[in-house]
Amino acid sequence: MEQSYTTNLLLKYLYRETSLTETLEIENAISESPLTKKEYLKLRNGYLRFPKVKFYPTDETMSSILNYSKSVAIGC
């Protein structure tokens, strides 16, 4: 029985969010199924075109998070 892979599952694979079992199954499907490979390559091409950006929280945001964390930890 051939498993059909959804776009969402292929996206999870692209972003390395799949389990080891899913990863192995998807890699096998990509190598065995021309349709799956075509869909994967289309998604990968789009993924590679996204700019690689990193976001950093402001010092104020970090301070708020740490203060909240301290207040919760003290209450335990």
C-alpha positions in Angstrom: 0.0 0.0 0.0 1.4 3.4 -1.0 1.1 6.2 1.5 0.2 9.6 0.1 2.1 12.4 1.7 0.3 15.6 2.3 1.8 19.0 1.8 1.7 19.6 5.5 3.7 16.5 6.3 6.3 17.5 3.6 6.5 20.9 5.2 7.1 19.4 8.6 9.9 17.4 7.0 11.4 20.5 5.4 11.5 22.2 8.8 12.8 19.1 10.5 9.7 18.7 12.7 9.1 15.0 11.9 9.8 12.0 14.0 12.6 9.6 13.0 10.0 7.1 11.6 8.2 9.8 9.6 11.5 11.1 8.3 12.6 7.7 7.0 9.2 7.1 5.4 9.2 10.5 3.7 12.7 10.1 2.4 11.8 6.7 1.0 8.6 8.1 -0.6 10.6 11.0 -2.2 13.1 8.5 -3.7 10.3 6.1 -4.9 7.5 8.3 -6.0 7.9 10.9 -8.8 4.8 12.7 -7.6 6.0 13.0 -4.0 9.4 14.1 -5.2 8.0 16.7 -7.5 5.8 18.1 -4.6 8.8 18.1 -2.2 11.1 19.9 -4.7 8.5 22.5 -5.3 8.1 23.1 -1.6 11.9 23.0 -1.0 12.4 25.6 -3.8 9.9 28.0 -2.1 11.6 27.3 1.3 15.0 28.2 0.0 13.7 31.5 -1.4 12.5 32.7 2.0 15.0 35.2 3.5 16.8 33.8 6.5 16.1 36.2 9.3 16.5 36.0 13.0 14.4 37.8 15.5 15.7 38.9 18.9 13.5 40.1 21.7 14.2 43.6 23.1 15.9 43.9 26.5 12.5 45.1 27.9 10.8 41.9 26.8 13.5 39.7 28.2 13.4 41.5 31.5 9.6 41.1 31.6 9.9 37.4 31.0 12.6 36.9 33.6 10.7 38.9 36.2 7.5 36.9 35.5 9.5 33.7 35.8 11.0 34.8 39.1 7.6 35.7 40.5 6.1 32.3 39.5 9.1 30.4 40.9 8.8 32.2 44.3 5.2 31.3 44.5 5.9 27.6 44.3 
